[in-house]
C-alpha cells in the first residue's frame, strides 16, 4: 500500500506558559490543538481558516520551522524527527515550503542563478554545465526567460518572484510543496496565472500540495480535499465538492456563505 505523503496525528503547538520575566506566569496559547490529517500522493489538500485559526503554525511545524509540543508526523512513510536528524538537505529533498511573500523569501544579495543553483549542488548529481541546463529548464517550466538567472530578486514583480520561488522548490526535487498563502500577496489577475501554473506543475512533476489559505474561492478552484480549522482545531474535512455542496460544521457553512462564488477548475 502506498504510504501517505504526509501524515500527522494529534499535532499540537502551544506558546507561552512558564514564568514571566518580572514574576507571575505567562499566558499559554494553544495555536494548534490535536490536529490529525493526511496528504495522499498526487493530491492537493487545502487547509483553510480565518486569521488566527492555526493553519500557518501547522504549516511551519510541517517544515520544521516550529517544533511541535506534542503529536506525531510522518513524511513519505518516514518519521519526521528521524528525517530531520539526517540534516536539512535530506528533509529538503522531500518537502519544500513556498512562502506568502515571494520577494522576502529570496536572498536579495544573490542572483537568481545562485539561488537556484544551491539546491542543485546539494543533490550532488550535476556538474556545472548540467546545473546551468537544469536551471534553464526549471525557469522554462515556470514561464520565466533564461536571462532571469543573471538578475536579482528586486528586479521582479511579486508574481514573477513567486514563480522563481516555485522553481527553487522544484530544483530540490521535493515531492511535497507546503504552499502557505502563495497567491494572497498577488493581484487577482496574477493569482489566476500562478494557480494555473501550480496545477500544471503538479501533473508534470508528480507533486503533492498542502495548500494553506483563508480564501475559499481559491481553495474551491484548486483543491481535491479541504480541512477546515478554527481556533487551532480541525472542525471538518471532506472532498472539495462535498464540503462546498453540503458542509457539516456551522463554522464551515459560515465561511462558505461569505465567500465569493467561483467555478471549480
Secondary structure as GFF3:
##gff-version 3
##sequence-region A 1 265
A	DSSP	beta_strand	6	15	.	.	.	ID=ss1
A	DSSP	beta_strand	29	39	.	.	.	ID=ss2
A	DSSP	beta_strand	44	48	.	.	.	ID=ss3
A	DSSP	alpha_helix	55	62	.	.	.	ID=ss4
A	DSSP	beta_strand	70	75	.	.	.	ID=ss5
A	DSSP	beta_strand	78	79	.	.	.	ID=ss6
A	DSSP	alpha_helix	80	85	.	.	.	ID=ss7
A	DSSP	alpha_helix	88	92	.	.	.	ID=ss8
A	DSSP	beta_strand	95	98	.	.	.	ID=ss9
A	DSSP	alpha_helix	112	123	.	.	.	ID=ss10
A	DSSP	alpha_helix	128	141	.	.	.	ID=ss11
A	DSSP	three_ten_helix	146	150	.	.	.	ID=ss12
A	DSSP	three_ten_helix	153	155	.	.	.	ID=ss13
A	DSSP	alpha_helix	158	171	.	.	.	ID=ss14
A	DSSP	beta_strand	176	180	.	.	.	ID=ss15
A	DSSP	alpha_helix	188	205	.	.	.	ID=ss16
A	DSSP	beta_strand	208	213	.	.	.	ID=ss17
A	DSSP	alpha_helix	216	222	.	.	.	ID=ss18
A	DSSP	beta_strand	225	230	.	.	.	ID=ss19
A	DSSP	beta_strand	233	239	.	.	.	ID=ss20
A	DSSP	alpha_helix	240	245	.	.	.	ID=ss21
A	DSSP	alpha_helix	250	257	.	.	.	ID=ss22
###
